[in-house]
Amino acid sequence: MTDLTATRPARRPRPQAVRLTEAAAARVRDLTEGAAGPCVGLRVGIKNGGCAGQEYTVDYAERIEPLDEVVEDKGARILIDPKAVLFLIGSEIDFQVTDLASKFVFNNPNQTDACGCGESVTLTPAK
């Protein structure tokens, strides 16, 4: 019997689903290092809500789930909920501080619309 695994070329590394800016990576590291309980990174997802239809979510992750997309960038780890991966492919996550707020900002090529206040968006899956 022939061993097919020996003739298979090595797989090239998969590109990361999202990128973090330096500011976002620093904030993710600060949050995960200062977490009150066990924390392996921040979990990013999408939920239905807001006037444009969808909202980004960012929460502490206590463990890596089997289907999570794990992104490690600039020393920070984020986990992408499997239901959100197609909506986030190609996104850049930034962290911005203004006089009135500090928040993660998603620069997402899959975003087709946003509400006036910027809290909710309309997303289409990446092709």
C-alpha positions as CSV (number, residue, x, y, z in Angstrom):
1,M,0.0,0.0,0.0
2,T,1.3,3.5,-0.9
3,D,1.6,6.1,1.9
4,L,0.0,9.2,0.3
5,T,0.9,11.5,3.2
6,A,4.6,11.2,2.3
7,T,4.0,12.7,-1.2
8,R,1.7,15.5,-0.1
9,P,3.2,18.9,-0.3
10,A,3.3,20.9,3.0
11,R,0.3,23.2,3.4
12,R,1.0,26.9,3.3
13,P,0.1,28.9,6.3
14,R,-3.5,30.2,6.2
15,P,-3.7,34.0,6.3
16,Q,-5.1,35.5,9.5
17,A,-8.8,36.4,9.4
18,V,-8.2,39.8,11.0
19,R,-5.3,42.1,11.9
20,L,-4.8,44.2,15.0
21,T,-3.3,47.7,15.0
22,E,-0.5,48.3,17.6
23,A,-3.1,50.2,19.7
24,A,-5.6,47.3,19.6
25,A,-2.9,44.7,20.4
26,A,-1.7,46.8,23.4
27,R,-5.3,47.1,24.7
28,V,-6.0,43.4,24.2
29,R,-2.8,42.5,26.1
30,D,-3.7,45.0,28.9
31,L,-7.2,43.5,29.3
32,T,-6.2,39.9,29.2
33,E,-3.3,40.4,31.7
34,G,-5.5,42.4,34.0
35,A,-8.5,40.0,33.9
36,A,-10.0,39.1,37.2
37,G,-10.4,35.4,36.3
38,P,-8.9,32.9,33.9
39,C,-8.5,34.5,30.5
40,V,-6.9,33.1,27.3
41,G,-7.8,36.2,25.1
42,L,-10.7,38.3,24.0
43,R,-13.5,36.7,22.0
44,V,-14.9,38.7,19.1
45,G,-18.3,38.1,17.6
46,I,-21.4,39.5,15.9
47,K,-24.9,39.7,17.4
48,N,-28.2,40.8,16.0
49,G,-29.2,44.2,17.3
50,G,-29.2,48.0,16.9
51,C,-30.9,50.0,14.2
52,A,-28.6,48.8,11.4
53,G,-29.1,45.1,12.3
54,Q,-25.8,43.8,13.8
55,E,-23.3,44.7,16.5
56,Y,-19.8,43.7,17.2
57,T,-19.2,42.0,20.5
58,V,-15.9,41.7,22.5
59,D,-15.8,39.6,25.7
60,Y,-13.2,37.8,27.9
61,A,-12.6,34.2,26.8
62,E,-11.9,31.7,29.6
63,R,-11.0,28.9,27.2
64,I,-10.5,28.3,23.5
65,E,-13.5,26.5,22.0
66,P,-12.9,23.8,19.4
67,L,-14.3,25.8,16.4
68,D,-12.8,29.2,17.4
69,E,-10.6,31.0,14.9
70,V,-7.5,31.9,16.9
71,V,-5.7,35.0,15.8
72,E,-2.3,35.9,17.4
73,D,-1.0,39.3,16.3
74,K,1.6,41.6,17.9
75,G,1.7,39.5,21.1
76,A,-2.1,39.6,21.6
77,R,-4.7,36.8,21.2
78,I,-8.2,37.2,20.0
79,L,-10.7,34.3,19.4
80,I,-13.3,34.8,16.7
81,D,-16.7,33.1,17.2
82,P,-17.1,30.6,14.4
83,K,-20.5,32.2,13.4
84,A,-18.7,35.5,12.9
85,V,-15.6,34.5,10.9
86,L,-17.1,35.1,7.4
87,F,-18.3,38.5,8.5
88,L,-14.9,39.6,9.8
89,I,-12.5,38.2,7.2
90,G,-10.2,41.0,6.1
91,S,-11.0,43.3,9.0
92,E,-8.6,45.5,10.9
93,I,-9.3,46.0,14.6
94,D,-8.2,49.3,16.1
95,F,-8.5,50.8,19.5
96,Q,-9.3,54.5,19.7
97,V,-9.4,56.9,22.6
98,T,-11.3,60.3,22.2
99,D,-12.4,62.9,24.7
100,L,-15.7,61.1,25.2
101,A,-15.0,57.4,24.7
102,S,-12.5,54.6,24.3
103,K,-13.4,51.6,22.2
104,F,-12.4,49.0,19.7
105,V,-13.1,50.1,16.1
106,F,-13.6,47.6,13.3
107,N,-12.5,48.6,9.9
108,N,-14.4,45.9,8.0
109,P,-14.5,45.5,4.2
110,N,-17.7,43.4,4.7
111,Q,-19.6,46.3,6.2
112,T,-22.3,47.7,3.9
113,D,-24.0,50.2,6.2
114,A,-23.9,51.7,9.7
115,C,-26.4,53.6,11.8
116,G,-25.9,57.3,12.5
117,C,-24.4,56.8,16.0
118,G,-22.0,54.1,14.8
119,E,-23.0,51.5,17.3
120,S,-24.5,49.0,14.8
121,V,-23.7,47.9,11.3
122,T,-24.9,45.9,8.4
123,L,-22.5,43.1,7.3
124,T,-22.4,40.7,4.4
125,P,-20.3,37.5,4.5
126,A,-17.0,37.6,2.7
127,K,-17.0,35.9,-0.7
